[in-house]
């Protein structure tokens, strides 16, 4: 195949990378403002108005969804791989600080309450993600400070009212939009994120400037490997009854809810309770949707609807989560929460304990009863970011007896589809290793399409693994688009690098065309589209797909679990 890799189109991106990595070598903190010009020159597809005086609310919204809410008070962000690394550099007991979370990123963070945020990084990809996000935030916050500092705007922010959902009331919203020239829809979107705090936070931005500095404490490959090893040791410690050294393993990279909901059947067993909960909500759109599904007026799957309602049900019931966890254990599902550096939950599923009666009906396969003789387990991890995928899979591979399949479900940006579509790649170009991987994807459109209600399934696609979400510009994407790469994601390449080392007697190569055909286990990779970058960023952080967003995730997981169950049944029927 013709292997054209963009070089001239990403010179600005490479300059940006070199700039912040050279600065992070300093033993002292570096102010984010020193990166602003390099960030602007990059012309990021996710920050297209970076160099304009008007705020880019799409980029600002994207950023605040991926950093802890305390960032408005932060002056210093400190990055390290472990508690030991933080302690060695003068930050003892960071885990006694206040634990912070961001809606759109699973990255363990702790705030000392006095301007310092400690952030655990699992790989270089965390740096490539965090630095541009902080820089975009810094750029747009400066713009907002200038725009909101007028006396009339401050007076309005001090007196405006917010509704019961935390959004600025209609008349005040319109006045604020007129006074600032910020579209009302963008301000309302901030209200969805800053529920009950929109006016307060905007007033805080108007009243004070903020300059953020960042410091990297360590960055050696050994530090990353040590942190990964500690993460896996916690898994082994939490399930001492699981003989990883003797059991065949099906590895899945997905999320914390789809696999367990489909296998446990808990939500389906509590359908009446969940419907009563929906029915009790005043003016509930969910109630109308439930009735429409029951009357077959809409094509939605009732199972997906119940899985969505279960999350809301558990948020309103103190004992609901513990009851579900007890049920999951009874059907062979063990959850291991993340510990220390890696914010990656693990679920261990014993196939011989699954109950056919509890399964989602889409998982019913011939010969299920044979699984009672299986000693295989499923290891499902909450999908990691970028190079952490390589670290995690290589660590797991070193500590298990046999891999019977590797299945990767993740979200991606699509250059030729719509949000909710599913892409099935058979070629992945990895920007980390610069390798182009060719492999037999064990899935085709036929495996997924019967379970997808709203989107389209596209197989035989070409994917590119990018180093970070902001580290793309239109020229960069256009070069790949011309070569047929339409699926942009962050984990596929690192996973394939790890797979290469599982089936070859050497470390993965660099800048080569790599053939991974005829691996001794199935490789499945499914991406659902969560972004369309050629739409100029308007959808970034702006779309809450509600439970419709669960349609592609459950369609992909149904295909993965059916493949695992059928593969294991075949193993058990061999003479």
Secondary structure in CASP SS format (residue, H / E / C, confidence):
PFRMAT SS
TARGET T0000
AUTHOR 0000-0000-0000
METHOD secondary structure of the structure
MODEL  1
X C 1.00
X C 1.00
X C 1.00
X C 1.00
X C 1.00
X C 1.00
X C 1.00
X H 1.00
X H 1.00
X H 1.00
X H 1.00
X H 1.00
X H 1.00
X H 1.00
X H 1.00
X H 1.00
X H 1.00
X H 1.00
X H 1.00
X H 1.00
X H 1.00
X H 1.00
X H 1.00
X H 1.00
X C 1.00
X C 1.00
X C 1.00
X C 1.00
X C 1.00
X E 1.00
X E 1.00
X H 1.00
X H 1.00
X H 1.00
X H 1.00
X H 1.00
X H 1.00
X H 1.00
X H 1.00
X H 1.00
X H 1.00
X C 1.00
X C 1.00
X E 1.00
X C 1.00
X C 1.00
X C 1.00
X C 1.00
X C 1.00
X C 1.00
X C 1.00
X C 1.00
X C 1.00
X C 1.00
X C 1.00
X C 1.00
X H 1.00
X H 1.00
X H 1.00
X H 1.00
X H 1.00
X H 1.00
X H 1.00
X H 1.00
X C 1.00
X C 1.00
X C 1.00
X C 1.00
X H 1.00
X H 1.00
X H 1.00
X H 1.00
X H 1.00
X C 1.00
X C 1.00
X E 1.00
X E 1.00
X E 1.00
X E 1.00
X E 1.00
X C 1.00
X C 1.00
X H 1.00
X H 1.00
X H 1.00
X H 1.00
X H 1.00
X H 1.00
X C 1.00
X C 1.00
X C 1.00
X C 1.00
X C 1.00
X H 1.00
X H 1.00
X H 1.00
X C 1.00
X E 1.00
X E 1.00
X E 1.00
X E 1.00
X E 1.00
X C 1.00
X C 1.00
X E 1.00
X E 1.00
X E 1.00
X E 1.00
X E 1.00
X E 1.00
X E 1.00
X C 1.00
X C 1.00
X C 1.00
X C 1.00
X E 1.00
X E 1.00
X E 1.00
X E 1.00
X E 1.00
X C 1.00
X C 1.00
X C 1.00
X H 1.00
X H 1.00
X H 1.00
X H 1.00
X H 1.00
X H 1.00
X H 1.00
X H 1.00
X H 1.00
X H 1.00
X H 1.00
X H 1.00
X H 1.00
X H 1.00
X H 1.00
X H 1.00
X H 1.00
X H 1.00
X H 1.00
X H 1.00
X H 1.00
X H 1.00
X H 1.00
X H 1.00
X H 1.00
X C 1.00
X C 1.00
X H 1.00
X H 1.00
X H 1.00
X H 1.00
X H 1.00
X H 1.00
X H 1.00
X H 1.00
X H 1.00
X C 1.00
X C 1.00
X E 1.00
X C 1.00
X C 1.00
X C 1.00
X C 1.00
X C 1.00
X E 1.00
X C 1.00
X H 1.00
X H 1.00
X H 1.00
X H 1.00
X H 1.00
X H 1.00
X H 1.00
X H 1.00
X H 1.00
X H 1.00
X H 1.00
X C 1.00
X C 1.00
X C 1.00
X H 1.00
X H 1.00
X H 1.00
X H 1.00
X H 1.00
X H 1.00
X H 1.00
X H 1.00
X H 1.00
X H 1.00
X C 1.00
X C 1.00
X C 1.00
X C 1.00
X H 1.00
X H 1.00
X H 1.00
X H 1.00
X H 1.00
X H 1.00
X H 1.00
X H 1.00
X H 1.00
X H 1.00
X C 1.00
X C 1.00
X C 1.00
X C 1.00
X C 1.00
X E 1.00
X E 1.00
X E 1.00
X E 1.00
X C 1.00
X C 1.00
X C 1.00
X C 1.00
X H 1.00
X H 1.00
X H 1.00
X H 1.00
X H 1.00
X H 1.00
X H 1.00
X H 1.00
X H 1.00
X H 1.00
X H 1.00
X H 1.00
X H 1.00
X H 1.00
X H 1.00
X H 1.00
X H 1.00
X H 1.00
X C 1.00
X C 1.00
X C 1.00
X C 1.00
X C 1.00
X C 1.00
X C 1.00
X C 1.00
X C 1.00
X E 1.00
X E 1.00
X E 1.00
X E 1.00
X E 1.00
X E 1.00
X E 1.00
X C 1.00
X C 1.00
X C 1.00
X H 1.00
X H 1.00
X H 1.00
X H 1.00
X H 1.00
X H 1.00
X H 1.00
X C 1.00
X H 1.00
X H 1.00
X H 1.00
X H 1.00
X C 1.00
X H 1.00
X H 1.00
X H 1.00
X H 1.00
X H 1.00
X H 1.00
X H 1.00
X H 1.00
X H 1.00
X C 1.00
X C 1.00
X C 1.00
X C 1.00
X C 1.00
X H 1.00
X H 1.00
X H 1.00
X H 1.00
X H 1.00
X H 1.00
X H 1.00
X H 1.00
X H 1.00
X H 1.00
X C 1.00
X C 1.00
X C 1.00
X C 1.00
X C 1.00
X C 1.00
X C 1.00
X H 1.00
X H 1.00
X H 1.00
X H 1.00
X H 1.00
X H 1.00
X H 1.00
X H 1.00
X H 1.00
X H 1.00
X H 1.00
X H 1.00
X H 1.00
X H 1.00
X H 1.00
X C 1.00
X C 1.00
X C 1.00
X H 1.00
X H 1.00
X H 1.00
X H 1.00
X H 1.00
X H 1.00
X H 1.00
X H 1.00
X H 1.00
X H 1.00
X H 1.00
X C 1.00
X C 1.00
X E 1.00
X E 1.00
X E 1.00
X E 1.00
X C 1.00
X C 1.00
X C 1.00
X C 1.00
X C 1.00
X C 1.00
X C 1.00
X C 1.00
X C 1.00
X E 1.00
X E 1.00
X E 1.00
X E 1.00
X E 1.00
X H 1.00
X H 1.00
X H 1.00
X C 1.00
X C 1.00
X H 1.00
X H 1.00
X H 1.00
X C 1.00
X C 1.00
X H 1.00
X H 1.00
X H 1.00
X C 1.00
X C 1.00
X C 1.00
X C 1.00
X H 1.00
X H 1.00
X H 1.00
X H 1.00
X H 1.00
X H 1.00
X C 1.00
X C 1.00
X C 1.00
X E 1.00
X E 1.00
X E 1.00
X E 1.00
X E 1.00
X E 1.00
X C 1.00
X C 1.00
X C 1.00
X C 1.00
X C 1.00
X H 1.00
X H 1.00
X H 1.00
X H 1.00
X H 1.00
X H 1.00
X H 1.00
X H 1.00
X H 1.00
X H 1.00
X H 1.00
X C 1.00
X C 1.00
X C 1.00
X E 1.00
X E 1.00
X E 1.00
X E 1.00
X E 1.00
X E 1.00
X E 1.00
X E 1.00
X E 1.00
X E 1.00
X E 1.00
X E 1.00
X E 1.00
X C 1.00
X C 1.00
X C 1.00
X C 1.00
X C 1.00
X C 1.00
X C 1.00
X E 1.00
X E 1.00
X E 1.00
X E 1.00
X E 1.00
X E 1.00
X E 1.00
X E 1.00
X E 1.00
X C 1.00
X C 1.00
X C 1.00
X C 1.00
X C 1.00
X E 1.00
X E 1.00
X E 1.00
X C 1.00
X C 1.00
X E 1.00
X C 1.00
X C 1.00
X C 1.00
X H 1.00
X H 1.00
X H 1.00
X H 1.00
X H 1.00
X C 1.00
X C 1.00
X C 1.00
X C 1.00
X C 1.00
X C 1.00
X C 1.00
X E 1.00
X E 1.00
X E 1.00
X E 1.00
X E 1.00
X E 1.00
X E 1.00
X E 1.00
X E 1.00
X C 1.00
X C 1.00
X C 1.00
X C 1.00
X C 1.00
X C 1.00
X C 1.00
X E 1.00
X H 1.00
X H 1.00
X H 1.00
X H 1.00
X H 1.00
X H 1.00
X H 1.00
X H 1.00
X H 1.00
X C 1.00
X C 1.00
X E 1.00
X E 1.00
X E 1.00
X E 1.00
X E 1.00
X C 1.00
X C 1.00
X H 1.00
X H 1.00
X H 1.00
X H 1.00
X H 1.00
X H 1.00
X H 1.00
X H 1.00
X H 1.00
X H 1.00
X H 1.00
X H 1.00
X C 1.00
X C 1.00
X C 1.00
X C 1.00
X C 1.00
X C 1.00
X C 1.00
X C 1.00
X C 1.00
X E 1.00
X E 1.00
X E 1.00
X C 1.00
X C 1.00
X C 1.00
X C 1.00
X C 1.00
X C 1.00
X E 1.00
X E 1.00
X E 1.00
X E 1.00
X E 1.00
X E 1.00
X E 1.00
X E 1.00
X E 1.00
X E 1.00
X C 1.00
X H 1.00
X H 1.00
X H 1.00
X C 1.00
X C 1.00
X C 1.00
X C 1.00
X C 1.00
X C 1.00
X C 1.00
X C 1.00
X C 1.00
X C 1.00
X H 1.00
X H 1.00
X H 1.00
X H 1.00
X H 1.00
X H 1.00
X H 1.00
X H 1.00
X H 1.00
X H 1.00
X H 1.00
X H 1.00
X H 1.00
X H 1.00
X H 1.00
X H 1.00
X H 1.00
X H 1.00
X H 1.00
X H 1.00
X H 1.00
X H 1.00
X H 1.00
X H 1.00
X H 1.00
X H 1.00
X H 1.00
X H 1.00
X C 1.00
X C 1.00
END
